[in-house]
Amino acid sequence: MAFFLMGDSAAVGLLMQMLLLFGAAKLFAEFAQRLGQPAVVGELIAGVLIGPSVLDWVRPNEFLTVFSELGVLFLLFQVGLELKDFKLMRVGWDALLIAVAGVLLPFIVGRQIMLALGHPGLEAAFVGASMVATSVGITAKVLADLKLLNVRASKIILAAAIIDDVLGLIVLAVVSSLAKGTVNYYELGITAVLAIGFTLIVAQFGTKAFEKLVPRMDRRMSGAHNQFVLSILLLFALSVLASIAGVAAIIGAFLAGMALASSVDEHTKEQTAGVTEFLVPFFLAGIGLHMDLSVFQNPSTLWVCGLILLAAILSKFLGCGLGALRLGVRDAARVGIGMVPRGEVGMVVAQIGNSIGVIPKDVYAIVVFMSIATTMVAPPLLKLAYRDLIKQQAQEPTQSL
């Protein structure tokens, strides 16, 4: 901490990286919005441009990774706060069907493509696993910016993404165990029960519990921002508990926001939005930093990148879309597109595979490319899928005059 106060050169370097990453993300978000595209697209592109593949001004490092992880935690927490009347169990069966279909089809397609290209079985399984889980943070950010979080398709996307996360972690655990030579089905079963139980208990009882608890604690505390302090405590507490239970910390953050949605006032939500506005660019631009454009130098790797990317988009769109078909064609299309981005989730799977020696460098680059590319194509497609609701939303103020 002292080197920040003393102006140490390392501190100056870190602050410069924060300035470049945050500034570039916000600048390109503005450009994207002026071109009629979601801000998310601009922030992702900013990360690619200032990252190692192009200008090489900023490289991924542990410090920026911490800010990135905090960014996605606060993003999902804020999304949860906006869902005042969201009941996970009401859309549970639809979300479950969508999530299962959206896990099975991408895994099978990804694995079969790699096997057909002559890659070993474990390597193919890791590529399939990287195509399974959805990066809910990206879709949630786009829908929040469009103020469409509370429509039916959006709620189902969020619920399906939560289930998708649990199923994806189970798939990853199985594949990782196979790579190590043994599969402990008892441990996998315990993890699955804990993960599902934690999610259901918080989703079902969290809101009612905190509707009673927050006002009582607020009255007894003497601070100026009691509700905000309580909110942050719950955010971190449920993120930790989610990790212990075997699901991603961001699911705990989302459930924390959802539990507090009807308990905290608008001022607390505005305070949270301010913190989120600061941290989220590090998450979005940070994804772009990992893009390795050198994969395009090898023609054979290039066409495999294109094939895997196409398979990743279509398998999620068709799997989740067919699972949501009873909701109607429009909502099914929205759900299918909303589940497409892999983002940081796919990159984590690739890193695990690479660290244990299952995925070679070229396949690692392909998976990272797929993760980032699906993240970049999803926002404009989402805006297109929701265009009728966006138009209707824009006309409402005019009609009320």
Buried (B, 14 or more C-beta within 10 A) or exposed (E): EEEEEEEEEEBEEBEEBBEBBBBBBBEBBEBBBEEEBBBBBBBBBBBBBBBBBEEEBBEBEEBBBEBBBBBBBBBBBBBBBBBEEBBBEEBBEBBBBBBBBBBBBBBBBBBEBBBEBEBEEBBBBBBBBBBBBBBBBBBBBBBBBBEBBEBBBBBBBBBBBBBBBBBBBBBBBBBBBBBEEEBEEEEBEEBBEBBBEBBEEBBEEBBEEBBEBBEEBBEEEEEEEBBBBBBBEBBBEBBEBBBEBBBBBBBBBBBBBBBBBBBBEEEBBEBBBEBBBBBBBBBBBBBBBBBBEEBBEEEEBBEBBBBBBBBBBBBBBBBBBBBBBEBEEEBBBBBBBBBBBBBBBBBBBBBBBBEEEBBBEEBBBBBBBBBBBBBBBBBBBBBEBBEEBBEEBEEEEEEEE
